[in-house]
Amino acid sequence: PVVGGGAAAAGGGVCTAGPEAEDLKVGDTVQLHGLVRSKDYNGLSGKLLHLDQTTGRWEVALDSGASKMLKSSNLTLRCRGASPSAPSGEAWASQPMPRHIADTFRQAAAQQQEARQRKFEALDADLAWQCSGGAPEGTGPYARFPANPSHQ
């Protein structure tokens, strides 16, 4: 049975339901259970590195950094490893962005640019009004600047 996705699912794994021990594959994320001599490892999770055909044990790279050789009967699949056909890492990043997403980004950027332009135009108009003597000196948002340099 599958125990749940967690961080393994976020790392490109695909959570599945109900695989048998024989269905384990390199790259799968598993949880350890039923260990008698190494009880401290029960409940930990790790990734399958390879199956030793002579002993029938899996090498499991634990999340803690340790590595253990374990029987399939002591492993419960949490998440399937990334599918070989699924793009991951740099391969995924090099894929073109879907058009509808790119259009959304372009539209948002254009709206931000328009808002900035309106803000600058309003500031320019306000500054021109104050510099032309429309506001008493020492008032408004530009109070620290003299309204007319000839008044200094």
CORHU-V463136 format. One record per run of one state. SS is the DSSP state (hx for helix, st for strand, lp for the rest). FROM is the first residue (numbers start at 0). LEN is the number of residues. If there is no record, write none. Layout:
ss: (SS	SS)
from: (FROM	FROM)
len: (LEN	LEN)
//
This chain:
ss: (lp	hx	lp	st	lp	hx	lp	st	lp	hx	lp	st	lp	st	lp	st	hx	st	lp	hx	lp	hx	lp	hx	lp)
from: (0	5	10	13	14	20	23	28	32	38	41	44	52	56	62	66	71	74	80	89	93	98	131	148	151)
len: (5	5	3	1	6	3	5	4	6	3	3	8	4	6	4	5	3	6	9	4	5	33	17	3	1)
//
